[in-house]
Amino acid sequence: LLPGRMLRCAGRPERRPHALVRELSGRYDAVVVGCGPVGATAAILLADAGMRVAIVDESWHPFPFPRVESVDSAALSLFRRVLGAEAEKLSCAPASGPAVYTDKSRLDKPTVKPALYADAESRASIFQPQLEDLLRSALERHARVHEFFGVSARHLANEAEPALMVEDVISGKMGTLSATYLLGCDGAHGFVRVQSGLQLRVLGSPASFLVVDAEAPLDGLAGTSGELHLVADAERPLVYAPLGLRELGARWQFGIRPGEDVPALRAPERIRTLIAPFVAQPERVRVLQHTVYAHTPFVAERWRTRNVFLCGDSVHSTA
Ligand SMILES: Cc1cc2nc3c(=O)[nH]c(=O)nc-3n(C[C@H](O)[C@H](O)[C@H](O)COP(=O)(O)OP(=O)(O)OC[C@H]3O[C@@H](n4cnc5c(N)ncnc54)[C@H](O)[C@@H]3O)c2cc1C
């Protein structure tokens, strides 16, 4: 069990800041705020349809650690479509479930298999940093997409034609991008949603999980390969997925109890104890990250106001 380390995808090109030379103003058919998987995919689809697109993200690089670990078949086919021939490089493995277990030592016997996903048997495990790397490379190749990385959205004027005030995060230089349409793909914090005055409807109670991701060979892991195991353990409910990807062998999401000592829970020895029931050979397991994922399910009251649209985690988060 090794400590977490920074993940870098092999072959990722360095994207160097060129803050002082670029122009931060312009008029486009569409401006996309946020270059996560949703924004990058939307930008490529719009550009493929003939639009001139600007995409803005305050980060220079994709988030380097795994986040979502599996997607449904509709999302996967969209990613493949926008990646074209490069889709072959995407690490994927069949995923299924969820199935509910009451005893973490008996992962051969599900209690029930609830039909939470319409396509439960055609999901796929993915490695999100690699997906986002490939999407950003596809954007860079697209002649109709202008990328503004290292640029933060600061103010949105939602007039007949949306105008986005942006700031270069290094130089502090300001500019305005205007467009016929603006897409808020800026994640759960939802800058565009907030600026547009769109309210959230909270769907459930907040919950916190300790997420543990590891490289681990499938033959040393308990349970069914690719399946999302929901373990209704009386002491600590958890979600466990032996994913079978080279980059990401397994994920655990352990429920954190209210008031629990989180730093103590994240100590290496404690993590070793938590994952021990699922791992036959601990020496073959390398922990990539352990992080706390705090989540409140929500959906925005609307996904459109005038020519501003909300997409992805900015408009709903229901996991
Ligand atoms: C540990 C962990 C586990 C997760 N597990 C799951 C899961 O099991 N299921 C699930 O559905 N989701 C999960 N998520 C959430 C997952 O990350 C999202 O579902 C997915 O990344 C959403 O994609 P997105 O493109 O909508 O938003 P994001 O990937 O969040 O991308 C938003 C982008 O907008 C940029 N941005 C934000 N504000 C601004 C601004 N003002 N100016 C410029 N750029 C801005 C950000 O830099 C970011 O690149 C998890 C997240 C974490 C951290």
The ligand as an SDF file (V2000), in Angstrom:
LIG
                    3D

 53 58  0  0  0  0  0  0  0  0999 V2000
  -13.7480   11.9050   -6.0160 C   0  0  0  0  0  0  0  0  0  0  0  0
  -14.8910   12.1950   -6.9370 C   0  0  0  0  0  0  0  0  0  0  0  0
  -15.7730   11.1900   -7.2680 C   0  0  0  0  0  0  0  0  0  0  0  0
  -16.8330   11.4420   -8.1360 C   0  0  0  0  0  0  0  0  0  0  0  0
  -17.6850   10.4370   -8.4290 N   0  0  0  0  0  0  0  0  0  0  0  0
  -18.7330   10.6800   -9.2470 C   0  0  0  0  0  0  0  0  0  0  0  0
  -19.6600    9.6550   -9.5720 C   0  0  0  0  0  0  0  0  0  0  0  0
  -19.5230    8.5280   -9.1150 O   0  0  0  0  0  0  0  0  0  0  0  0
  -20.6970    9.9390  -10.4130 N   0  0  0  0  0  0  0  0  0  0  0  0
  -20.8500   11.1880  -10.9640 C   0  0  0  0  0  0  0  0  0  0  0  0
  -21.7900   11.4090  -11.7370 O   0  0  0  0  0  0  0  0  0  0  0  0
  -19.9870   12.1670  -10.6750 N   0  0  0  0  0  0  0  0  0  0  0  0
  -18.9500   11.9500   -9.8330 C   0  0  0  0  0  0  0  0  0  0  0  0
  -18.0960   12.9480   -9.5320 N   0  0  0  0  0  0  0  0  0  0  0  0
  -18.3230   14.2300  -10.1530 C   0  0  0  0  0  0  0  0  0  0  0  0
  -17.6620   14.2010  -11.5340 C   0  0  0  0  0  0  0  0  0  0  0  0
  -16.4500   14.8530  -11.3900 O   0  0  0  0  0  0  0  0  0  0  0  0
  -18.5710   14.8460  -12.5010 C   0  0  0  0  0  0  0  0  0  0  0  0
  -19.7130   14.0170  -12.7230 O   0  0  0  0  0  0  0  0  0  0  0  0
  -17.9920   15.2010  -13.8640 C   0  0  0  0  0  0  0  0  0  0  0  0
  -16.6510   15.6060  -13.8170 O   0  0  0  0  0  0  0  0  0  0  0  0
  -18.8850   16.3170  -14.3740 C   0  0  0  0  0  0  0  0  0  0  0  0
  -18.3930   16.8350  -15.5380 O   0  0  0  0  0  0  0  0  0  0  0  0
  -18.6910   18.3370  -15.9270 P   0  0  0  0  0  0  0  0  0  0  0  0
  -17.9780   18.5240  -17.2280 O   0  0  0  0  0  0  0  0  0  0  0  0
  -20.1500   18.6350  -15.8390 O   0  0  0  0  0  0  0  0  0  0  0  0
  -18.0110   19.2420  -14.7850 O   0  0  0  0  0  0  0  0  0  0  0  0
  -16.5250   19.2730  -14.2490 P   0  0  0  0  0  0  0  0  0  0  0  0
  -15.7770   18.0530  -14.6070 O   0  0  0  0  0  0  0  0  0  0  0  0
  -16.6210   19.6420  -12.8170 O   0  0  0  0  0  0  0  0  0  0  0  0
  -15.8580   20.4680  -15.0800 O   0  0  0  0  0  0  0  0  0  0  0  0
  -16.1380   21.8160  -14.8080 C   0  0  0  0  0  0  0  0  0  0  0  0
  -14.9990   22.6670  -15.3500 C   0  0  0  0  0  0  0  0  0  0  0  0
  -15.3770   24.0370  -15.2310 O   0  0  0  0  0  0  0  0  0  0  0  0
  -14.2470   24.7890  -14.8490 C   0  0  0  0  0  0  0  0  0  0  0  0
  -14.7370   26.0090  -14.1970 N   0  0  0  0  0  0  0  0  0  0  0  0
  -15.5280   26.0990  -13.0990 C   0  0  0  0  0  0  0  0  0  0  0  0
  -15.7850   27.3810  -12.8130 N   0  0  0  0  0  0  0  0  0  0  0  0
  -15.1470   28.1240  -13.7530 C   0  0  0  0  0  0  0  0  0  0  0  0
  -15.0310   29.5200  -13.9930 C   0  0  0  0  0  0  0  0  0  0  0  0
  -15.6330   30.4420  -13.2170 N   0  0  0  0  0  0  0  0  0  0  0  0
  -14.2780   29.9370  -15.0410 N   0  0  0  0  0  0  0  0  0  0  0  0
  -13.6540   29.0390  -15.8520 C   0  0  0  0  0  0  0  0  0  0  0  0
  -13.7320   27.7070  -15.6680 N   0  0  0  0  0  0  0  0  0  0  0  0
  -14.4800   27.2520  -14.6410 C   0  0  0  0  0  0  0  0  0  0  0  0
  -13.4620   23.8640  -13.9270 C   0  0  0  0  0  0  0  0  0  0  0  0
  -12.0770   24.2150  -13.8870 O   0  0  0  0  0  0  0  0  0  0  0  0
  -13.6960   22.4920  -14.5810 C   0  0  0  0  0  0  0  0  0  0  0  0
  -12.6560   22.1420  -15.4780 O   0  0  0  0  0  0  0  0  0  0  0  0
  -17.0190   12.7310   -8.6730 C   0  0  0  0  0  0  0  0  0  0  0  0
  -16.1330   13.7550   -8.3330 C   0  0  0  0  0  0  0  0  0  0  0  0
  -15.0780   13.4950   -7.4670 C   0  0  0  0  0  0  0  0  0  0  0  0
  -14.1500   14.6200   -7.0920 C   0  0  0  0  0  0  0  0  0  0  0  0
  1  2  1  0
  2  3  1  0
  2 52  2  0
  3  4  2  0
  4  5  1  0
  4 50  1  0
  5  6  2  0
  6  7  1  0
  6 13  1  0
  7  8  2  0
  7  9  1  0
  9 10  1  0
 10 11  2  0
 10 12  1  0
 12 13  2  0
 13 14  1  0
 14 15  1  0
 14 50  1  0
 15 16  1  0
 16 17  1  0
 16 18  1  0
 18 19  1  0
 18 20  1  0
 20 21  1  0
 20 22  1  0
 22 23  1  0
 23 24  1  0
 24 25  2  0
 24 26  1  0
 24 27  1  0
 27 28  1  0
 28 29  2  0
 28 30  1  0
 28 31  1  0
 31 32  1  0
 32 33  1  0
 33 34  1  0
 33 48  1  0
 34 35  1  0
 35 36  1  0
 35 46  1  0
 36 37  1  0
 36 45  1  0
 37 38  2  0
 38 39  1  0
 39 40  1  0
 39 45  2  0
 40 41  1  0
 40 42  2  0
 42 43  1  0
 43 44  2  0
 44 45  1  0
 46 47  1  0
 46 48  1  0
 48 49  1  0
 50 51  2  0
 51 52  1  0
 52 53  1  0
M  END
$$$$
